[in-house]
């Protein structure tokens, strides 16, 4: 909305003692037909908009229309994208399956509706931006914001009869009556000020952007920018200026071992036999061992380590039955060696199992061996189900 | 008619409120349709019928959780039934051979199974009389099955029953088209006596979780190293993980008396054994110092 010119008459406002008096006065003042009748009250008064003859707010309808449009937009977008432009079958459904569109349709509906409600109210219905309403500069505003009810006849065009407006308000019972003129606007809340500020910011952005562009273009090697060529490095066929002996590559410190390439301390299975398992036998370690065993060993040695693999006939080799006397009597270190170096058809598992995993697997293997070759005392306190266990001669081969 | 009770405006409000309620109910119904299985189809069975768990090797879902089983003794075998090949024994031997031996020794026993390629020394060729480590007589093959062949991929098959192993012995002999005699009567008699004298003991079985618990219960944690903070710098520098170092020292029998073997073993196991890999660079003097320092802080 264009700002009224400063010094023009904006309108005439009269004050009333009560809302009832205001309501009674409105119809009389409207009948006079002198200009746009507007009320200013300290709180919302029921029936005021109807009495002032204001139309019903179109905001609800706007929100409705835009919400439906949003839903349609979202649906058509998705339908076109996933059904027409680039059809992809997802989850075994038809590409145009609408159920998956619903969340986005909902979101876009809400987006359109809220934006319409917010922006439509502010800019379309409330006619913002509108800086410094003239009534805010009148004396009456201090009364209106406390306990009086203001009724204004506002000028519509040049032919506004101030004296007639004052008379109309007087006869309606307003006391006192004030003629409001459009104040002279100044300060940061004027449109002009804002326009200038925005223009200033735009110019500043443009100037700094161009300045940076040309600065980089004209002076490309100002620090921290530098030419890639100019750096402390060894050039081909040139001695190193950094190291005293002139070599660019130096020998590692004696005894250096590459990360992850620490050599095994033992060189044969017999030597490995004396290695001590450094892990304690705890539930945690056994559980880690079980995880590692189930991930790497079980396919060949079987879940009970009896050489009946989970891969069964898919695999040509005969994996070792680790329940055999020989392996039950193996020291931990020999099993460790077999894990690290592999044995016969078994490859090395050094890359798959960490040091601790290997030792944990050995602990778990001991548990598997104990489970299949338990001591008689282990069954103390175990109750057998009918028909199982205890003296099952029928199972003897 | 209805205007007598409500005005048109009130009616409109009532209807719009009703509309809100209906929409709400529709929304709830939609979600119920999506979430609650029974609302989708009135005829659909609500209770899911019980599905039998897939049967594992031992008939249990987790094959390591079988019920405990008591041990028993297989009665002694009558030597007469196993010392000479019979059709039943050879049939049993063929089945066992295919299960246990074919992978390396090959289907015909020529030592050309799929797993034989990587083996050094190669598996025995049963069709030739040469190269049998323990001899091709009954007693020799029995010994191989009982003890394995040291330094080769042939492991013990002592977990097979006596009868099964004898069936294998006869089947292996039947694969070679040459004379397997003469047998040593004394050795055969010893074998027959062994079969007749003692039954094979089958140990009890317990579930793996129980075995894990037993092992944990039986594990005796070594006493921790004491006063490591007050120990000399060499010991402190050498020990990366005091808990592991304590377990390592507890596992090394005789390290107190034999300084050299201690040095060898600690270097071999580092750093997993809790000692720094730097111990590999120690001089004999440093080892002597470390030995005495460890004796000072290790619990007896």
Boltz contact constraints between the chains, C-beta under 6 A:
constraints:
  - contact:
      token1: [A, 265]
      token2: [B, 267]
      max_distance: 6.0
  - contact:
      token1: [A, 265]
      token2: [B, 268]
      max_distance: 6.0
  - contact:
      token1: [A, 266]
      token2: [B, 268]
      max_distance: 6.0
  - contact:
      token1: [A, 274]
      token2: [B, 265]
      max_distance: 6.0
  - contact:
      token1: [A, 275]
      token2: [B, 269]
      max_distance: 6.0
  - contact:
      token1: [A, 276]
      token2: [B, 248]
      max_distance: 6.0
  - contact:
      token1: [A, 276]
      token2: [B, 251]
      max_distance: 6.0
  - contact:
      token1: [A, 278]
      token2: [B, 244]
      max_distance: 6.0
  - contact:
      token1: [A, 278]
      token2: [B, 247]
      max_distance: 6.0
  - contact:
      token1: [A, 278]
      token2: [B, 248]
      max_distance: 6.0
  - contact:
      token1: [A, 278]
      token2: [B, 272]
      max_distance: 6.0
  - contact:
      token1: [A, 278]
      token2: [B, 273]
      max_distance: 6.0
  - contact:
      token1: [A, 280]
      token2: [B, 221]
      max_distance: 6.0
  - contact:
      token1: [A, 281]
      token2: [B, 215]
      max_distance: 6.0
  - contact:
      token1: [A, 281]
      token2: [B, 216]
      max_distance: 6.0
  - contact:
      token1: [A, 281]
      token2: [B, 219]
      max_distance: 6.0
  - contact:
      token1: [A, 283]
      token2: [B, 216]
      max_distance: 6.0
  - contact:
      token1: [A, 286]
      token2: [B, 212]
      max_distance: 6.0
  - contact:
      token1: [A, 303]
      token2: [B, 63]
      max_distance: 6.0
  - contact:
      token1: [A, 303]
      token2: [B, 64]
      max_distance: 6.0
  - contact:
      token1: [A, 316]
      token2: [B, 103]
      max_distance: 6.0
  - contact:
      token1: [A, 316]
      token2: [B, 114]
      max_distance: 6.0
  - contact:
      token1: [A, 316]
      token2: [B, 115]
      max_distance: 6.0
  - contact:
      token1: [A, 317]
      token2: [B, 103]
      max_distance: 6.0
  - contact:
      token1: [A, 317]
      token2: [B, 115]
      max_distance: 6.0
  - contact:
      token1: [A, 318]
      token2: [B, 103]
      max_distance: 6.0
  - contact:
      token1: [A, 320]
      token2: [B, 155]
      max_distance: 6.0
  - contact:
      token1: [A, 324]
      token2: [B, 156]
      max_distance: 6.0
  - contact:
      token1: [A, 324]
      token2: [B, 159]
      max_distance: 6.0
  - contact:
      token1: [A, 325]
      token2: [B, 156]
      max_distance: 6.0
  - contact:
      token1: [A, 325]
      token2: [B, 158]
      max_distance: 6.0
  - contact:
      token1: [A, 326]
      token2: [B, 155]
      max_distance: 6.0
  - contact:
      token1: [A, 326]
      token2: [B, 156]
      max_distance: 6.0
  - contact:
      token1: [A, 344]
      token2: [B, 119]
      max_distance: 6.0
  - contact:
      token1: [A, 344]
      token2: [B, 153]
      max_distance: 6.0
  - contact:
      token1: [A, 345]
      token2: [B, 115]
      max_distance: 6.0
  - contact:
      token1: [A, 345]
      token2: [B, 118]
      max_distance: 6.0
  - contact:
      token1: [A, 355]
      token2: [B, 272]
      max_distance: 6.0
  - contact:
      token1: [A, 367]
      token2: [B, 208]
      max_distance: 6.0
  - contact:
      token1: [A, 367]
      token2: [B, 211]
      max_distance: 6.0
  - contact:
      token1: [A, 367]
      token2: [B, 212]
      max_distance: 6.0
  - contact:
      token1: [A, 367]
      token2: [B, 215]
      max_distance: 6.0
  - contact:
      token1: [A, 368]
      token2: [B, 208]
      max_distance: 6.0
  - contact:
      token1: [A, 370]
      token2: [B, 211]
      max_distance: 6.0
  - contact:
      token1: [A, 371]
      token2: [B, 206]
      max_distance: 6.0
  - contact:
      token1: [A, 371]
      token2: [B, 208]
      max_distance: 6.0
  - contact:
      token1: [A, 371]
      token2: [B, 211]
      max_distance: 6.0
  - contact:
      token1: [A, 372]
      token2: [B, 205]
      max_distance: 6.0
  - contact:
      token1: [A, 373]
      token2: [B, 203]
      max_distance: 6.0
  - contact:
      token1: [A, 374]
      token2: [B, 203]
      max_distance: 6.0
  - contact:
      token1: [A, 374]
      token2: [B, 204]
      max_distance: 6.0
  - contact:
      token1: [A, 374]
      token2: [B, 206]
      max_distance: 6.0
  - contact:
      token1: [A, 378]
      token2: [B, 206]
      max_distance: 6.0
  - contact:
      token1: [A, 378]
      token2: [B, 214]
      max_distance: 6.0
  - contact:
      token1: [A, 379]
      token2: [B, 68]
      max_distance: 6.0
  - contact:
      token1: [A, 379]
      token2: [B, 70]
      max_distance: 6.0
  - contact:
      token1: [A, 379]
      token2: [B, 204]
      max_distance: 6.0
  - contact:
      token1: [A, 382]
      token2: [B, 68]
      max_distance: 6.0
  - contact:
      token1: [A, 388]
      token2: [B, 67]
      max_distance: 6.0
  - contact:
      token1: [A, 389]
      token2: [B, 69]
      max_distance: 6.0
  - contact:
      token1: [A, 389]
      token2: [B, 70]
      max_distance: 6.0
  - contact:
      token1: [A, 390]
      token2: [B, 70]
      max_distance: 6.0
  - contact:
      token1: [A, 391]
      token2: [B, 72]
      max_distance: 6.0
  - contact:
      token1: [A, 396]
      token2: [B, 74]
      max_distance: 6.0
  - contact:
      token1: [A, 397]
      token2: [B, 161]
      max_distance: 6.0
